[in-house]
Amino acid sequence: MERLLQTFRDYPAAAGALIFVTITSGLALLFSWLMLRSGMSLRPLVFFFGFLALVALPQGVVHLLDALAYARATEPLRAASAVEAPVAAPSTHAPVAWDLIFGADADPSLITDAKRSLGAILGEAEEAKLSFRASGESALASRFSDEAAAAQALTAYRAFFQLTGVSGDDSDGWTGRRYNGGGEWTQVMVAGREL
């Protein structure tokens, strides 16, 4: 039961599909029983629910495939968070003020709370900010309670964004392309308790 509830929390469309099927089936049975009891033909019901199935079944298949793709994409992240993150060698980088990371010309209206969109990676962060630029570049800065939590977030980041063509190490940071090489280039590093 807990696994089913977790699936519904991870992918709410699955809960919506289950509710839709339950209500539709209940209405079909109720109307069939009432129409048979009054001696009416079931042809209008067959037509209506047949037409509904022509529309709803492809939608249901798409949502199911979407849920399976989501589960496959989040599996490395769950495995990475389940494994205790190794404590990396002390970083050669010192924490930098966030206004330097985002740049002096950063638009304050384009700086958002990164924990909302990247909660799977930054859920344990004390503070996390994400800055966007009109050029398409972005910068992320997050602060954790200790260095081990920052190192674990680095591992989760690499697993979540599926970095490929990666070069670097835990002490100097990692550079690679996101989404198995199909996304933009990224550089991620830990400096003390900051990612």
C-alpha positions as CSV (number, residue, x, y, z in Angstrom):
1,M,0.0,0.0,0.0
2,E,2.8,2.4,0.9
3,R,4.4,1.7,-2.5
4,L,1.2,2.6,-4.3
5,L,0.8,5.8,-2.2
6,Q,4.5,6.7,-3.1
7,T,3.7,6.2,-6.8
8,F,0.7,8.6,-6.5
9,R,2.9,11.2,-4.7
10,D,5.6,10.8,-7.4
11,Y,3.2,10.8,-10.3
12,P,-0.2,12.3,-9.6
13,A,-1.5,11.5,-13.1
14,A,-1.5,7.8,-12.1
15,A,-3.9,8.7,-9.2
16,G,-6.1,10.7,-11.7
17,A,-6.2,7.8,-14.1
18,L,-7.2,5.4,-11.4
19,I,-10.0,7.8,-10.2
20,F,-11.2,8.3,-13.8
21,V,-11.4,4.5,-14.4
22,T,-13.2,3.9,-11.1
23,I,-15.8,6.6,-11.6
24,T,-16.3,5.7,-15.3
25,S,-16.7,2.0,-14.5
26,G,-19.1,2.8,-11.6
27,L,-21.3,5.0,-13.9
28,A,-21.3,2.4,-16.6
29,L,-22.5,-0.3,-14.2
30,L,-25.1,2.0,-12.6
31,F,-26.6,3.2,-15.9
32,S,-26.5,-0.4,-17.3
33,W,-28.4,-1.7,-14.3
34,L,-31.0,1.1,-14.4
35,M,-31.5,0.8,-18.2
36,L,-31.8,-3.0,-18.1
37,R,-34.2,-2.7,-15.2
38,S,-36.5,-0.3,-17.1
39,G,-36.3,-2.5,-20.3
40,M,-34.3,0.0,-22.4
41,S,-31.6,-0.9,-24.9
42,L,-28.0,-0.6,-23.9
43,R,-26.9,0.7,-27.4
44,P,-26.6,4.4,-26.2
45,L,-24.4,3.3,-23.4
46,V,-22.2,1.2,-25.7
47,F,-21.9,4.1,-28.1
48,F,-21.0,6.6,-25.4
49,F,-18.6,4.5,-23.4
50,G,-17.1,3.2,-26.7
51,F,-16.4,6.7,-27.9
52,L,-15.1,7.6,-24.4
53,A,-12.7,4.6,-24.7
54,L,-11.4,5.8,-28.1
55,V,-10.4,9.1,-26.5
56,A,-9.4,8.0,-23.0
57,L,-7.4,4.8,-23.8
58,P,-4.6,6.6,-25.9
59,Q,-4.4,9.2,-23.1
60,G,-4.1,6.5,-20.5
61,V,-1.3,4.8,-22.5
62,V,0.6,8.0,-22.8
63,H,0.3,8.7,-19.1
64,L,1.4,5.2,-18.3
65,L,4.5,5.5,-20.6
66,D,5.2,8.9,-19.0
67,A,5.1,7.4,-15.5
68,L,7.4,4.5,-16.5
69,A,9.9,7.0,-18.1
70,Y,9.7,9.1,-14.9
71,A,10.4,6.0,-12.7
72,R,13.3,5.0,-14.9
73,A,14.8,8.6,-14.8
74,T,14.5,8.8,-11.0
75,E,15.8,5.4,-10.2
76,P,19.5,6.4,-10.3
77,L,18.7,9.4,-8.0
78,R,17.0,7.1,-5.5
79,A,20.0,4.7,-5.7
80,A,22.4,7.5,-5.2
81,S,20.5,8.9,-2.2
82,A,20.2,5.5,-0.7
83,V,24.0,5.0,-0.7
84,E,26.0,6.9,1.9
85,A,27.9,9.6,0.0
86,P,31.6,9.2,0.5
87,V,33.3,12.2,2.1
88,A,35.3,13.8,-0.6
89,A,38.8,15.0,-0.3
90,P,39.0,18.6,1.0
91,S,38.1,20.9,-1.8
92,T,40.6,23.4,-3.0
93,H,37.8,25.9,-3.6
94,A,36.7,28.4,-1.0
95,P,33.0,29.4,-0.7
96,V,32.2,32.5,-2.8
97,A,29.6,35.2,-2.1
98,W,26.5,34.4,-4.0
99,D,26.4,37.8,-5.7
100,L,29.7,36.9,-7.3
101,I,28.3,33.5,-8.5
102,F,25.2,35.1,-10.0
103,G,27.1,38.2,-11.3
104,A,26.7,41.8,-10.5
105,D,24.2,42.3,-13.4
106,A,22.0,39.4,-12.3
107,D,18.3,40.3,-12.5
108,P,16.8,39.8,-9.0
109,S,13.5,38.9,-10.5
110,L,15.1,35.9,-12.2
111,I,16.6,34.5,-9.0
112,T,14.3,31.8,-7.6
113,D,14.2,29.3,-4.7
114,A,16.0,26.2,-6.2
115,K,14.6,23.9,-3.5
116,R,11.1,24.1,-5.2
117,S,12.3,22.8,-8.6
118,L,15.2,20.7,-7.5
119,G,13.9,19.3,-4.2
120,A,15.1,15.8,-5.0
121,I,18.7,17.1,-5.0
122,L,18.6,20.1,-2.7
123,G,15.9,19.0,-0.2
124,E,18.5,19.0,2.6
125,A,19.9,22.4,1.8
126,E,19.6,25.2,4.3
127,E,19.3,27.7,1.4
128,A,19.4,27.3,-2.4
129,K,19.1,29.8,-5.2
130,L,18.9,29.5,-8.9
131,S,19.6,32.4,-11.2
132,F,18.5,32.6,-14.9
133,R,19.8,34.9,-17.6
134,A,18.2,36.0,-20.9
135,S,21.1,34.3,-22.7
136,G,20.0,30.9,-21.4
137,E,22.7,30.5,-18.8
138,S,21.9,29.7,-15.2
139,A,23.7,29.5,-12.0
140,L,22.9,27.4,-8.9
141,A,24.2,28.0,-5.4
142,S,23.2,26.0,-2.3
143,R,24.4,25.8,1.3
144,F,24.1,22.7,3.4
145,S,24.5,22.0,7.1
146,D,27.8,20.1,6.7
147,E,30.3,19.0,4.0
148,A,29.0,15.4,3.8
149,A,25.5,16.7,2.9
150,A,27.0,18.9,0.2
151,A,29.0,15.9,-1.2
152,Q,25.8,13.8,-1.2
153,A,24.0,16.5,-3.1
154,L,26.8,16.5,-5.7
155,T,26.4,12.8,-6.2
156,A,22.6,13.2,-6.5
157,Y,23.1,16.1,-9.0
158,R,25.3,14.0,-11.2
159,A,22.8,11.0,-11.1
160,F,19.7,13.2,-11.6
161,F,21.0,15.1,-14.6
162,Q,22.8,12.0,-16.1
163,L,26.0,13.8,-16.8
164,T,28.1,12.4,-19.7
165,G,31.4,13.3,-21.1
166,V,32.4,14.1,-17.6
167,S,35.8,15.3,-16.6
168,G,37.1,16.4,-13.2
169,D,36.9,15.0,-9.7
170,D,35.2,15.6,-6.4
171,S,37.8,18.1,-5.1
172,D,38.0,20.3,-8.3
173,G,34.4,19.8,-9.6
174,W,32.8,18.0,-12.5
175,T,32.2,19.3,-16.0
176,G,29.9,17.4,-18.4
177,R,26.7,17.5,-20.6
178,R,23.4,16.9,-18.9
179,Y,20.7,14.3,-20.0
180,N,23.1,11.7,-21.4
181,G,24.8,14.3,-23.7
182,G,21.6,15.8,-25.1
183,G,21.5,18.8,-22.8
184,E,23.6,21.8,-22.0
185,W,27.1,21.8,-20.5
186,T,27.3,22.1,-16.8
187,Q,30.0,22.5,-14.2
188,V,29.3,21.5,-10.6
189,M,31.5,21.6,-7.6
190,V,31.5,21.5,-3.8
191,A,33.3,24.1,-1.7
192,G,33.1,23.2,1.9
193,R,29.4,22.9,2.7
194,E,28.2,24.7,-0.5
195,L,27.3,23.2,-3.9
